[in-house]
Amino acid sequence: MIFRTFGWSFVVTAAGLTFAAWQWGWEAFGIVLILSILEISLSFDNAVVNAGILKKMNAFWQKLFLTVGILIAVFGMRLVFPVVIVAISAKVGPIEAVRLALDDPGRYEDLVTDAHPAIAAFGGMFLLMIFLDFIFEDRDIKWLNWLERPLARLGKVDMLSVCIALVVLLVSAMTFATHAHVSTGHADKAATVLLSGIAGLITYLVVGGLSGYFEDKLEEEEEHEHEEEEKAKAEGKPVSVVALAGKAAFFLFLYLEVLDASFSFDGVIGAFAITNHIFWMALGLGIGAMYVRSLTVYLVRQGTLDDYVYLEHGAHYAIGALAAILLITIQYQISEIITGLVGVLLIAASFLSSVRHNKAREAAEGIGPTSDEKAEVSSGT
């Protein structure tokens, strides 16, 4: 079961890491490996959400999402999107960006380094909004109860996450401007940091709005389908299940694509905190995306999405840490190894907490916790 589900992911991992070590050496091997782990860590909750929606779809739409969807996820968001970011921020064409990466890596590195404040501001704000919206939401399951409970109460204030994010952006831009006051060029970059951060915030709000729109459409379709079925049964007519299911599945597919793209942003943007090398980035994130696909399939086939109740929390704390690191790197340099390990450690901590929680419940009750029981858990160890 494991090899059948994760077989292609194992093959892609071995091929990708071998190619990285052969082409660029052991440093590239290590960075690609860290990026793969980072993408898997940040996207675990994506796999869980995808699986929860995907299990409602028939075999045709499931196959479409897991084939066409993975092509969009790997080649679109993990390969094309980083090139577009570099091209826009460095003010060169996409073809020129790729050519520089291949033929003149030194010049390419200079362009990316010069554009890093704008990239960091955009990505930092996008990731910060994901983190803030998560911690300000009142959830039944809480990992760090002493922290998450008071934050959930604060989250009842409307638009609090947006206000905090804007304050953080303003402080970051002013700090950058203060340290760069001797250079007119750097003063212009301070304004670029502010504009890029606002663009990141707008991007998050647009993607979130689209996801919410598709989610509302899904609810409407489900209600309409139920009404049509009840009406047909009352009149003794055959129920047109295929047409209704197809229409609902279409909205499910659109919603999943928007949702998957929104989750892809954090991995792609977070990767810039670890490396500016687009090919290392594409390899690492591509490997990670394959595991996300495999995890989605595994969760759908197994039917158990709540075995490790704190992993989603760990993933979002990792996102928050990456947001802070990106905003700090606007002005200061932070080791790529430290950046990569922070997320891994947070995910590992949440995984171990989940394991201890499950063992404690099993010891207390003599059985494994059910989904209903887990929903009543309010704090972890």
C-alpha positions, 0 to 999 in steps of 0.5 A, a space after each residue: 500500500 505504501 509503495 504503491 501510493 508513494 512509489 513515484 514520489 520515491 523515484 522522483 526523490 532519488 532522481 532529483 537528489 542524484 541529479 542535484 549532487 551530480 550537477 551542482 555538488 553536495 551543497 545543492 543536494 542539502 538545499 534540495 533536500 531541505 526544500 523538499 522537507 519544507 514543502 512537505 511540512 508546509 503542505 501537509 495541511 494542504 493534503 488533508 484539506 484536499 483529501 477531505 474534498 477529493 473524497 466527495 468526488 467521483 473517480 473521473 474528477 479525482 483522476 483529473 485533479 491528481 493528474 492535471 492538478 499535479 501538472 499545474 502544481 509542479 510545473 506551474 506553481 513550483 517552476 514557472 512561478 519562481 521564474 516570474 517572480 524573479 523576472 518581475 522583481 529584477 525587471 527582466 523577461 522570463 526567457 532572459 531570467 532563465 538564460 541568466 540562471 543557465 549562462 551567467 549565474 553570478 549576474 543572476 545571483 546579483 539580480 536576485 539579491 538586489 531584488 530580495 527586499 521586494 521578494 521578502 516583503 511580498 512573501 513575508 506579508 502573504 505568509 504572515 496573513 496565513 499565520 495570523 488568520 490561523 491563530 486568531 481563529 477559535 478552534 476546537 483543537 488547540 496545540 499550545 493552549 496557553 497561547 492559542 486561547 487568548 489569541 482566539 479571543 482577540 481574533 473576534 476583533 474584525 480585520 485584526 490580522 490585516 491591521 497587524 500585518 500592515 503595522 508589521 509592514 510599516 515597521 519593516 519598511 521604516 526600519 529598512 529606510 532608516 538603515 539605508 538613508 545614505 543611499 537614494 537608491 536604497 531609499 527608493 527600495 524602501 518604497 518598493 518594500 512597502 509596495 511589495 508588501 501591500 501587493 502580498 497582502 492584496 494577493 492573499 485577500 484575492 486568493 482567499 476571496 476566490 476560495 471563499 467564493 468557490 466554497 460558497 458555490 459548493 454549498 449552494 450546489 449541495 443544497 440544490 442537489 439535495 432539494 432536487 433529489 427530494 423533489 424527484 423522490 416526492 414526484 416519483 421521478 428518477 433523480 438526475 444524479 449524474 448531471 448534479 454530481 458533474 456540476 458540483 464536481 466542476 465547482 469542487 475542481 475549481 475550488 481545489 485548484 484555487 486552494 492548491 495554488 494558495 497553498 503553493 504560494 507559501 512553499 514557493 515564497 518560503 523557498 526564497 528564504 532558503 535559496 535564490 537558485 531557481 533550479 534548486 528551488 524547482 527540484 526541491 519544491 517539485 519533489 515536495 509536491 509529489 509527496 503532497 499528491 501521494 499524501 492526498 491519495 493515501 488519506 483518501 484511500 485510508 479514510 483517516 484524516 485526523 490521526 495527528 491532530 496537531 500537525 496543522 498547527 505545526 505547519 502554520 507555526 512554521 509558516 509564521 516563522 518563515 514570515 518573520 524570517 523573510 521580513 527580517 532578511 529585508 535588512 539582515 542576513 540569516 543562514 539558510 540552514 537555520 531557516 530550513 530547520 526552523 520549520 522542520 523542528 516545529 513540524 516534528 514537535 507537533 507530530 510528537 505532541 500528536 503521538 503522545 496525545 493519541 497514546 494518552 487517549 488510548 491508555 485512558 480509554 483502552 481504544 483509539 480516539 475517534 474523530 468525534 472525540 478528537 473534535 472535543 480536545 481543547 489542548 495538547 501536551 
